[in-house]
Amino acid sequence: MDLVLFDLDNTLLAGDSDYEWAQFLIDRGVLDRATYEAENDRFFAQYEAGTLDIFEFLDFQLAPLARYPRAQLDAWHVEFMDAKVRPMIAARSRGLVEGHRAAGDLCAIITATNSFVTGPIAREFGVPHLIATEPEARDGAFTGKVAGIPCFRAGKVACLEQWLAATGTPLEGFATSWFYSDSHNDLPLLERVTRPVAVDPDDTLRDIAGSRGWPVISLR
């Protein structure tokens, strides 16, 4: 059995679910456009440049979750899936996931985006395991803070190792381990697996993949 890890944003999705969730709330009038749209764009640019302060970003991204009851957030997420997420899912992405699932591989989506946003997306793909940044919750309500290690850059490796420890099989216990990603921010994990694959990569990752002989594919 191979271990197969999929990044989500701009990899399985032709877009960024974190960014689009904030835009969805702005479009619904939940968040102030003048304030939040500029900040959303600023953080996204920092992510692409590799300069993102993940804790500053999470303070911004998780704060709205603490302002509304879970039932309201879940209702908005149903709309979000139809309005934003499903249009970002290409047939090739579904086919890639289905191919690995049919082969009997252990599949997981591993993403920096928080599990509230990404949990329903993982279910949409039929991927049984999700490793994501976890928003803190108390008595069923989000606090607006992060719980544990953000699943970002080296933290993505740490979160994977924690998850694998719970399964009883370390990364080295798999003869073949895959990781599909679009971003140079994922280099720490791409360098740990035996089969790194660049998917519609950013320019930095494309250059690195070319120099190291990693496969480059497109799911668009």
Accessible surface in RSA format (square Angstrom, percent):
REM  Atomic radii and reference values for relative SASA: ProtOr
REM  Chains: A
REM  Algorithm: Lee & Richards
REM  Probe-radius: 1.40
REM  Slices: 20
REM RES _ NUM      All-atoms   Total-Side   Main-Chain    Non-polar    All polar
REM                ABS   REL    ABS   REL    ABS   REL    ABS   REL    ABS   REL
RES MET A   1   151.56  78.5  83.35  55.2  68.21 162.4  72.71  61.8  78.86 104.5
RES ASP A   2    38.81  27.2  38.29  38.1   0.52   1.2   1.32   3.1  37.49  37.4
RES LEU A   3     0.00   0.0   0.00   0.0   0.00   0.0   0.00   0.0   0.00   0.0
RES VAL A   4     0.00   0.0   0.00   0.0   0.00   0.0   0.00   0.0   0.00   0.0
RES LEU A   5     0.00   0.0   0.00   0.0   0.00   0.0   0.00   0.0   0.00   0.0
RES PHE A   6     0.00   0.0   0.00   0.0   0.00   0.0   0.00   0.0   0.00   0.0
RES ASP A   7     7.36   5.2   7.36   7.3   0.00   0.0   0.00   0.0   7.36   7.3
RES LEU A   8     0.19   0.1   0.19   0.1   0.00   0.0   0.19   0.1   0.00   0.0
RES ASP A   9    15.27  10.7  13.50  13.4   1.77   4.2   8.25  19.4   7.02   7.0
RES ASN A  10    39.42  27.2  38.98  37.7   0.45   1.1  10.20  24.6  29.22  28.2
RES THR A  11     0.00   0.0   0.00   0.0   0.00   0.0   0.00   0.0   0.00   0.0
RES LEU A  12     0.00   0.0   0.00   0.0   0.00   0.0   0.00   0.0   0.00   0.0
RES LEU A  13     0.00   0.0   0.00   0.0   0.00   0.0   0.00   0.0   0.00   0.0
RES ALA A  14    48.43  44.5  24.17  37.3  24.26  55.2  27.35  38.5  21.08  55.8
RES GLY A  15    14.69  18.1   0.00   N/A  14.69  18.1  14.69  40.3   0.00   0.0
RES ASP A  16    17.46  12.2  14.57  14.5   2.88   6.8   2.58   6.1  14.88  14.8
RES SER A  17     0.00   0.0   0.00   0.0   0.00   0.0   0.00   0.0   0.00   0.0
RES ASP A  18    13.88   9.7  13.67  13.6   0.20   0.5   6.23  14.7   7.64   7.6
RES TYR A  19    52.29  24.4  49.70  28.3   2.60   6.8  29.92  22.5  22.38  27.6
RES GLU A  20    38.73  22.2  38.73  29.3   0.00   0.0   3.54   6.8  35.20  28.7
RES TRP A  21     3.14   1.3   3.14   1.5   0.00   0.0   2.32   1.2   0.82   1.3
RES ALA A  22     2.55   2.3   2.29   3.5   0.26   0.6   2.55   3.6   0.00   0.0
RES GLN A  23    18.39  10.3  18.39  13.4   0.00   0.0   3.34   7.1  15.05  11.4
RES PHE A  24    10.07   5.0  10.07   6.2   0.00   0.0  10.07   6.1   0.00   0.0
RES LEU A  25     2.05   1.1   2.05   1.5   0.00   0.0   2.05   1.4   0.00   0.0
RES ILE A  26     5.21   3.0   0.00   0.0   5.21  12.6   0.00   0.0   5.21  14.1
RES ASP A  27    80.06  56.1  48.82  48.6  31.24  73.9  25.89  60.9  54.17  54.0
RES ARG A  28   110.81  46.5  83.05  42.3  27.75  66.1  30.23  41.3  80.58  48.8
RES GLY A  29    62.85  77.5   0.00   N/A  62.85  77.5  32.08  88.0  30.78  68.9
RES VAL A  30    29.51  19.4   8.00   7.2  21.51  51.8  13.64  11.9  15.87  43.0
RES LEU A  31     7.62   4.2   2.63   1.9   4.99  12.5   4.85   3.4   2.78   7.5
RES ASP A  32    81.78  57.3  68.82  68.5  12.95  30.6  36.74  86.5  45.04  44.9
RES ARG A  33   111.45  46.8 106.62  54.3   4.83  11.5  55.20  75.4  56.25  34.1
RES ALA A  34    87.61  80.6  57.78  89.2  29.83  67.9  70.12  98.7  17.49  46.3
RES THR A  35    78.00  55.5  70.11  71.1   7.89  18.8  50.35  67.6  27.65  41.8
RES TYR A  36    29.24  13.7  29.24  16.6   0.00   0.0  18.11  13.6  11.13  13.7
RES GLU A  37    50.54  29.0  50.54  38.2   0.00   0.0  13.83  26.7  36.72  30.0
RES ALA A  38    63.70  58.6  50.25  77.6  13.45  30.6  58.03  81.7   5.67  15.0
RES GLU A  39    52.43  30.1  52.43  39.7   0.00   0.0  17.79  34.4  34.64  28.3
RES ASN A  40     3.12   2.1   2.56   2.5   0.56   1.3   0.00   0.0   3.12   3.0
RES ASP A  41    65.31  45.7  60.38  60.1   4.92  11.6  27.95  65.8  37.36  37.3
RES ARG A  42    89.13  37.4  81.43  41.5   7.70  18.3  59.59  81.4  29.54  17.9
RES PHE A  43     4.24   2.1   3.40   2.1   0.84   2.2   3.63   2.2   0.62   1.8
RES PHE A  44    57.02  28.5  52.77  32.7   4.25  11.1  56.55  34.3   0.47   1.3
RES ALA A  45    56.85  52.3  50.86  78.5   5.99  13.6  52.89  74.5   3.96  10.5
RES GLN A  46    43.48  24.3  41.87  30.6   1.60   3.8  15.01  31.9  28.47  21.6
RES TYR A  47    45.40  21.2  45.40  25.8   0.00   0.0  29.85  22.4  15.54  19.2
RES GLU A  48   104.20  59.8  87.52  66.2  16.68  39.7  31.93  61.8  72.27  59.0
RES ALA A  49    71.18  65.4  37.46  57.8  33.72  76.7  48.40  68.2  22.78  60.4
RES GLY A  50    23.02  28.4   0.00   N/A  23.02  28.4   4.86  13.3  18.16  40.7
RES THR A  51    94.73  67.4  68.63  69.6  26.10  62.2  69.42  93.2  25.31  38.3
RES LEU A  52    14.42   8.0   6.42   4.6   7.99  20.1   6.42   4.5   7.99  21.5
RES ASP A  53    74.99  52.5  66.29  66.0   8.70  20.6  27.00  63.5  47.99  47.9
RES ILE A  54    22.63  12.9  21.06  15.7   1.57   3.8  21.06  15.2   1.57   4.3
RES PHE A  55   117.09  58.6 115.94  71.8   1.15   3.0 116.42  70.6   0.67   1.9
RES GLU A  56    76.65  44.0  69.56  52.6   7.09  16.9  34.10  66.0  42.54  34.7
RES PHE A  57    19.99  10.0  19.99  12.4   0.00   0.0  19.99  12.1   0.00   0.0
RES LEU A  58     5.12   2.9   5.12   3.7   0.00   0.0   5.12   3.6   0.00   0.0
RES ASP A  59    78.11  54.7  70.56  70.2   7.55  17.9  24.07  56.6  54.04  53.9
RES PHE A  60    27.54  13.8  17.47  10.8  10.07  26.2  26.39  16.0   1.16   3.3
RES GLN A  61     6.12   3.4   2.58   1.9   3.55   8.4   2.35   5.0   3.77   2.9
RES LEU A  62     0.74   0.4   0.74   0.5   0.00   0.0   0.74   0.5   0.00   0.0
RES ALA A  63    29.31  26.9  25.47  39.3   3.84   8.7  27.72  39.0   1.58   4.2
RES PRO A  64     4.47   3.3   4.47   4.1   0.00   0.0   4.47   3.7   0.00   0.0
RES LEU A  65     1.65   0.9   1.06   0.8   0.59   1.5   1.06   0.7   0.59   1.6
RES ALA A  66    47.37  43.6  18.09  27.9  29.27  66.6  18.98  26.7  28.39  75.2
RES ARG A  67   127.63  53.6  94.12  48.0  33.51  79.8  49.50  67.7  78.13  47.4
RES TYR A  68    68.51  32.0  58.53  33.3   9.99  26.0  38.49  28.9  30.02  37.0
RES PRO A  69    92.54  67.4  80.74  73.6  11.80  42.9  91.64  75.7   0.90   5.6
RES ARG A  70   104.17  43.7  97.47  49.7   6.70  16.0  31.53  43.1  72.65  44.0
RES ALA A  71    80.58  74.1  64.88 100.1  15.70  35.7  71.23 100.3   9.36  24.8
RES GLN A  72    67.68  37.8  62.23  45.5   5.45  13.0  15.05  32.0  52.64  39.9
RES LEU A  73     1.39   0.8   1.39   1.0   0.00   0.0   1.39   1.0   0.00   0.0
RES ASP A  74    59.13  41.4  56.69  56.4   2.44   5.8  26.93  63.4  32.19  32.1
RES ALA A  75    49.44  45.5  39.81  61.4   9.63  21.9  46.89  66.0   2.55   6.8
RES TRP A  76    19.15   7.7  19.15   9.3   0.00   0.0  17.08   9.1   2.07   3.4
RES HIS A  77     6.29   3.4   6.29   4.4   0.00   0.0   4.97   5.1   1.32   1.5
RES VAL A  78   101.38  66.7  98.45  89.1   2.93   7.1 100.95  87.7   0.43   1.2
RES GLU A  79    77.30  44.4  72.09  54.5   5.21  12.4  37.17  71.9  40.13  32.8
RES PHE A  80     0.00   0.0   0.00   0.0   0.00   0.0   0.00   0.0   0.00   0.0
RES MET A  81     9.71   5.0   9.71   6.4   0.00   0.0   9.71   8.3   0.00   0.0
RES ASP A  82    89.62  62.8  74.82  74.5  14.81  35.0  27.28  64.2  62.34  62.2
RES ALA A  83    61.71  56.7  32.42  50.0  29.28  66.6  43.03  60.6  18.68  49.5
RES LYS A  84    49.30  24.1  44.90  27.5   4.40  10.5  18.70  16.8  30.60  32.6
RES VAL A  85     0.00   0.0   0.00   0.0   0.00   0.0   0.00   0.0   0.00   0.0
RES ARG A  86    97.52  40.9  87.92  44.8   9.60  22.9  41.46  56.7  56.06  34.0
RES PRO A  87    97.07  70.7  54.37  49.6  42.70 155.2  66.56  55.0  30.51 189.6
RES MET A  88    21.28  11.0  18.35  12.1   2.93   7.0  17.59  15.0   3.68   4.9
RES ILE A  89    20.64  11.7   0.37   0.3  20.27  48.9   0.78   0.6  19.86  53.9
RES ALA A  90    28.75  26.4  19.68  30.4   9.07  20.6  28.23  39.8   0.52   1.4
RES ALA A  91    86.82  79.8  67.95 104.9  18.87  42.9  72.31 101.8  14.51  38.4
RES ARG A  92   139.90  58.7 129.98  66.3   9.91  23.6  43.86  59.9  96.04  58.2
RES SER A  93     0.10   0.1   0.10   0.1   0.00   0.0   0.00   0.0   0.10   0.1
RES ARG A  94    87.66  36.8  86.24  44.0   1.42   3.4  43.69  59.7  43.97  26.7
RES GLY A  95    42.93  52.9   0.00   N/A  42.93  52.9  33.31  91.4   9.62  21.5
RES LEU A  96    35.70  19.9  25.06  17.9  10.64  26.8  32.89  23.1   2.81   7.6
RES VAL A  97     0.55   0.4   0.55   0.5   0.00   0.0   0.55   0.5   0.00   0.0
RES GLU A  98    83.92  48.2  82.89  62.7   1.03   2.5  43.90  84.9  40.02  32.7
RES GLY A  99    43.34  53.4   0.00   N/A  43.34  53.4  35.67  97.9   7.67  17.2
RES HIS A 100    19.87  10.9  18.63  12.9   1.24   3.2  13.85  14.3   6.02   7.0
RES ARG A 101   103.54  43.5  86.47  44.1  17.07  40.6  14.47  19.8  89.07  54.0
RES ALA A 102    93.76  86.2  50.39  77.8  43.36  98.6  62.96  88.7  30.79  81.6
RES ALA A 103    74.92  68.9  34.77  53.7  40.15  91.3  47.58  67.0  27.34  72.4
RES GLY A 104    44.82  55.3   0.00   N/A  44.82  55.3  33.95  93.2  10.87  24.3
RES ASP A 105    23.63  16.6  10.14  10.1  13.48  31.9   0.00   0.0  23.63  23.6
RES LEU A 106    30.82  17.2  28.56  20.4   2.26   5.7  30.82  21.6   0.00   0.0
RES CYS A 107     2.24   1.7   1.11   1.2   1.14   2.7   1.02   2.6   1.23   1.3
RES ALA A 108     0.00   0.0   0.00   0.0   0.00   0.0   0.00   0.0   0.00   0.0
RES ILE A 109     0.31   0.2   0.31   0.2   0.00   0.0   0.31   0.2   0.00   0.0
RES ILE A 110     0.00   0.0   0.00   0.0   0.00   0.0   0.00   0.0   0.00   0.0
RES THR A 111     1.36   1.0   1.36   1.4   0.00   0.0   0.00   0.0   1.36   2.1
RES ALA A 112    22.94  21.1  19.29  29.8   3.65   8.3  19.32  27.2   3.62   9.6
RES THR A 113     3.27   2.3   3.06   3.1   0.21   0.5   0.14   0.2   3.12   4.7
RES ASN A 114     2.36   1.6   1.58   1.5   0.78   1.9   0.02   0.1   2.34   2.3
RES SER A 115    24.77  20.9  19.14  25.5   5.64  13.0  10.42  22.2  14.35  20.1
RES PHE A 116    11.32   5.7   3.49   2.2   7.84  20.4  10.02   6.1   1.30   3.7
RES VAL A 117     0.07   0.0   0.07   0.1   0.00   0.0   0.07   0.1   0.00   0.0
RES THR A 118     0.20   0.1   0.02   0.0   0.19   0.5   0.02   0.0   0.19   0.3
RES GLY A 119    10.12  12.5   0.00   N/A  10.12  12.5   9.44  25.9   0.67   1.5
RES PRO A 120    32.99  24.0  29.24  26.7   3.75  13.6  29.87  24.7   3.12  19.4
RES ILE A 121     0.00   0.0   0.00   0.0   0.00   0.0   0.00   0.0   0.00   0.0
RES ALA A 122     3.98   3.7   3.90   6.0   0.08   0.2   3.90   5.5   0.08   0.2
RES ARG A 123   169.82  71.3 149.35  76.1  20.47  48.7  75.54 103.2  94.28  57.1
RES GLU A 124    47.75  27.4  27.50  20.8  20.25  48.2   7.80  15.1  39.95  32.6
RES PHE A 125     7.22   3.6   0.36   0.2   6.86  17.8   2.99   1.8   4.23  12.1
RES GLY A 126    27.53  33.9   0.00   N/A  27.53  33.9  23.21  63.7   4.32   9.7
RES VAL A 127     5.71   3.8   0.00   0.0   5.71  13.8   0.23   0.2   5.48  14.9
RES PRO A 128    94.85  69.1  54.78  49.9  40.07 145.7  67.24  55.5  27.61 171.6
RES HIS A 129    60.44  33.0  57.97  40.3   2.47   6.3  39.89  41.1  20.55  23.9
RES LEU A 130    49.22  27.4  22.26  15.9  26.97  67.8  22.26  15.6  26.97  72.6
RES ILE A 131    10.20   5.8   7.29   5.4   2.91   7.0  10.20   7.3   0.00   0.0
RES ALA A 132     6.78   6.2   0.00   0.0   6.78  15.4   0.00   0.0   6.78  18.0
RES THR A 133     0.00   0.0   0.00   0.0   0.00   0.0   0.00   0.0   0.00   0.0
RES GLU A 134    79.23  45.5  78.58  59.4   0.66   1.6  39.90  77.2  39.33  32.1
RES PRO A 135    14.23  10.4   4.21   3.8  10.03  36.4   4.21   3.5  10.03  62.3
RES GLU A 136    45.01  25.8  43.87  33.2   1.14   2.7   9.90  19.1  35.11  28.7
RES ALA A 137    56.68  52.1  29.46  45.5  27.23  61.9  29.52  41.6  27.16  71.9
RES ARG A 138   158.76  66.7 149.16  76.0   9.60  22.8  55.55  75.9 103.21  62.6
RES ASP A 139   156.96 109.9 108.54 108.0  48.42 114.5  44.64 105.1 112.32 112.0
RES GLY A 140    57.39  70.8   0.00   N/A  57.39  70.8  38.77 106.4  18.62  41.7
RES ALA A 141    53.07  48.8  50.76  78.3   2.31   5.2  52.49  73.9   0.58   1.5
RES PHE A 142    21.70  10.9  11.89   7.4   9.81  25.5  11.89   7.2   9.81  28.1
RES THR A 143    41.70  29.7  16.86  17.1  24.84  59.2  22.95  30.8  18.75  28.3
RES GLY A 144     8.47  10.4   0.00   N/A   8.47  10.4   4.25  11.6   4.22   9.5
RES LYS A 145   117.77  57.5 116.27  71.3   1.50   3.6  75.34  67.8  42.43  45.2
RES VAL A 146    35.41  23.3  19.89  18.0  15.52  37.4  19.89  17.3  15.52  42.1
RES ALA A 147    40.75  37.5  31.55  48.7   9.20  20.9  35.82  50.4   4.93  13.1
RES GLY A 148    64.67  79.8   0.00   N/A  64.67  79.8  40.69 111.7  23.99  53.7
RES ILE A 149    76.78  43.7  66.24  49.3  10.54  25.4  68.32  49.2   8.46  23.0
RES PRO A 150    10.89   7.9   9.62   8.8   1.27   4.6   9.62   7.9   1.27   7.9
RES CYS A 151     0.00   0.0   0.00   0.0   0.00   0.0   0.00   0.0   0.00   0.0
RES PHE A 152    17.47   8.7  10.78   6.7   6.69  17.4  10.78   6.5   6.69  19.1
RES ARG A 153    77.11  32.4  75.72  38.6   1.39   3.3  34.05  46.5  43.06  26.1
RES ALA A 154    67.79  62.3  62.83  97.0   4.96  11.3  63.66  89.6   4.14  11.0
RES GLY A 155    12.70  15.7   0.00   N/A  12.70  15.7   8.14  22.3   4.56  10.2
RES LYS A 156     5.36   2.6   5.36   3.3   0.00   0.0   0.96   0.9   4.40   4.7
RES VAL A 157    15.58  10.3  15.58  14.1   0.00   0.0  15.58  13.5   0.00   0.0
RES ALA A 158    31.08  28.6  27.97  43.2   3.10   7.1  29.94  42.2   1.14   3.0
RES CYS A 159    13.68  10.3  10.85  12.1   2.83   6.6   3.84   9.7   9.84  10.6
RES LEU A 160     0.17   0.1   0.17   0.1   0.00   0.0   0.17   0.1   0.00   0.0
RES GLU A 161    76.21  43.8  69.88  52.9   6.33  15.1  28.61  55.3  47.60  38.9
RES GLN A 162   111.50  62.4  98.34  71.9  13.17  31.4  44.03  93.7  67.47  51.2
RES TRP A 163    46.46  18.6  39.85  19.3   6.62  15.5  32.83  17.5  13.63  22.1
RES LEU A 164     2.10   1.2   2.10   1.5   0.00   0.0   2.10   1.5   0.00   0.0
RES ALA A 165    78.44  72.1  48.61  75.0  29.84  67.9  59.36  83.6  19.09  50.6
RES ALA A 166    91.25  83.9  47.76  73.7  43.49  98.9  59.67  84.0  31.58  83.6
RES THR A 167    66.50  47.3  29.81  30.2  36.68  87.4  38.81  52.1  27.69  41.9
RES GLY A 168    62.97  77.7   0.00   N/A  62.97  77.7  33.40  91.7  29.58  66.2
RES THR A 169    46.58  33.1  45.72  46.3   0.87   2.1  17.58  23.6  29.01  43.9
RES PRO A 170    79.41  57.9  73.34  66.9   6.07  22.1  78.42  64.7   0.99   6.2
RES LEU A 171    12.32   6.9   7.70   5.5   4.61  11.6   7.70   5.4   4.61  12.4
RES GLU A 172   131.25  75.4  97.70  73.9  33.55  79.9  75.20 145.5  56.04  45.8
RES GLY A 173    50.04  61.7   0.00   N/A  50.04  61.7  20.56  56.4  29.48  66.0
RES PHE A 174    16.73   8.4   8.41   5.2   8.32  21.7  10.28   6.2   6.45  18.5
RES ALA A 175   101.03  92.9  63.77  98.4  37.27  84.8  76.62 107.9  24.41  64.7
RES THR A 176    32.32  23.0  32.15  32.6   0.18   0.4   5.42   7.3  26.90  40.7
RES SER A 177     1.85   1.6   1.85   2.5   0.00   0.0   0.00   0.0   1.85   2.6
RES TRP A 178    40.42  16.2  40.42  19.6   0.00   0.0  40.33  21.5   0.08   0.1
RES PHE A 179     0.00   0.0   0.00   0.0   0.00   0.0   0.00   0.0   0.00   0.0
RES TYR A 180     8.69   4.1   8.69   4.9   0.00   0.0   2.83   2.1   5.86   7.2
RES SER A 181     0.00   0.0   0.00   0.0   0.00   0.0   0.00   0.0   0.00   0.0
RES ASP A 182    12.10   8.5  12.10  12.0   0.00   0.0   0.16   0.4  11.95  11.9
RES SER A 183     1.73   1.5   1.73   2.3   0.00   0.0   0.92   2.0   0.81   1.1
RES HIS A 184    32.95  18.0  28.18  19.6   4.77  12.2  24.24  25.0   8.71  10.1
RES ASN A 185     5.39   3.7   2.30   2.2   3.08   7.4   3.99   9.6   1.40   1.4
RES ASP A 186     5.34   3.7   4.41   4.4   0.93   2.2   0.93   2.2   4.41   4.4
RES LEU A 187    33.50  18.7  33.50  24.0   0.00   0.0  33.50  23.5   0.00   0.0
RES PRO A 188    44.65  32.5  36.43  33.2   8.22  29.9  41.80  34.5   2.85  17.7
RES LEU A 189     0.53   0.3   0.39   0.3   0.13   0.3   0.39   0.3   0.13   0.4
RES LEU A 190     0.88   0.5   0.29   0.2   0.59   1.5   0.29   0.2   0.59   1.6
RES GLU A 191    93.84  53.9  62.02  46.9  31.82  75.8  24.25  46.9  69.59  56.8
RES ARG A 192    96.81  40.6  76.88  39.2  19.93  47.4  36.49  49.9  60.32  36.6
RES VAL A 193    11.68   7.7   0.00   0.0  11.68  28.2   0.16   0.1  11.52  31.2
RES THR A 194    81.07  57.7  54.14  54.9  26.93  64.2  60.90  81.8  20.17  30.5
RES ARG A 195   103.92  43.6 101.30  51.6   2.62   6.2  28.59  39.1  75.32  45.6
RES PRO A 196    13.69  10.0  13.55  12.4   0.15   0.5  13.55  11.2   0.15   0.9
RES VAL A 197     4.77   3.1   4.77   4.3   0.00   0.0   4.77   4.1   0.00   0.0
RES ALA A 198     0.10   0.1   0.00   0.0   0.10   0.2   0.10   0.1   0.00   0.0
RES VAL A 199     0.00   0.0   0.00   0.0   0.00   0.0   0.00   0.0   0.00   0.0
RES ASP A 200    39.84  27.9  22.81  22.7  17.03  40.3  16.12  37.9  23.72  23.7
RES PRO A 201    11.38   8.3   0.17   0.2  11.21  40.8   0.23   0.2  11.15  69.3
RES ASP A 202    46.44  32.5  34.43  34.3  12.01  28.4  41.25  97.1   5.19   5.2
RES ASP A 203   115.51  80.9 110.71 110.2   4.80  11.3  34.79  81.9  80.72  80.5
RES THR A 204    67.32  47.9  61.87  62.7   5.45  13.0  33.68  45.2  33.64  50.9
RES LEU A 205     0.00   0.0   0.00   0.0   0.00   0.0   0.00   0.0   0.00   0.0
RES ARG A 206   113.94  47.8 111.04  56.6   2.90   6.9  44.99  61.5  68.95  41.8
RES ASP A 207   104.25  73.0  91.61  91.2  12.64  29.9  32.38  76.2  71.87  71.7
RES ILE A 208    33.95  19.3  32.69  24.4   1.26   3.0  33.95  24.4   0.00   0.0
RES ALA A 209     0.00   0.0   0.00   0.0   0.00   0.0   0.00   0.0   0.00   0.0
RES GLY A 210    58.34  71.9   0.00   N/A  58.34  71.9  35.34  97.0  23.00  51.5
RES SER A 211    95.41  80.6  49.99  66.7  45.42 104.6  52.20 111.2  43.21  60.5
RES ARG A 212   117.59  49.4  85.59  43.6  32.00  76.2  37.29  51.0  80.30  48.7
RES GLY A 213    65.25  80.5   0.00   N/A  65.25  80.5  35.34  97.0  29.91  67.0
RES TRP A 214    36.19  14.5  27.57  13.3   8.62  20.2  13.92   7.4  22.27  36.1
RES PRO A 215    62.61  45.6  51.00  46.5  11.61  42.2  62.54  51.6   0.07   0.5
RES VAL A 216    60.85  40.0  30.11  27.3  30.74  74.1  30.11  26.2  30.74  83.4
RES ILE A 217    57.60  32.8  49.74  37.1   7.86  18.9  56.68  40.8   0.92   2.5
RES SER A 218    54.53  46.1  39.59  52.8  14.94  34.4  31.46  67.0  23.07  32.3
RES LEU A 219     7.71   4.3   7.71   5.5   0.00   0.0   7.71   5.4   0.00   0.0
RES ARG A 220   101.07  42.4  62.84  32.0  38.22  91.0  73.44 100.4  27.63  16.7
END  Absolute sums over single chains surface
CHAIN  1 A     9476.7       7045.7       2431.0       5303.1       4173.7
END  Absolute sums over all chains
TOTAL          9476.7       7045.7       2431.0       5303.1       4173.7
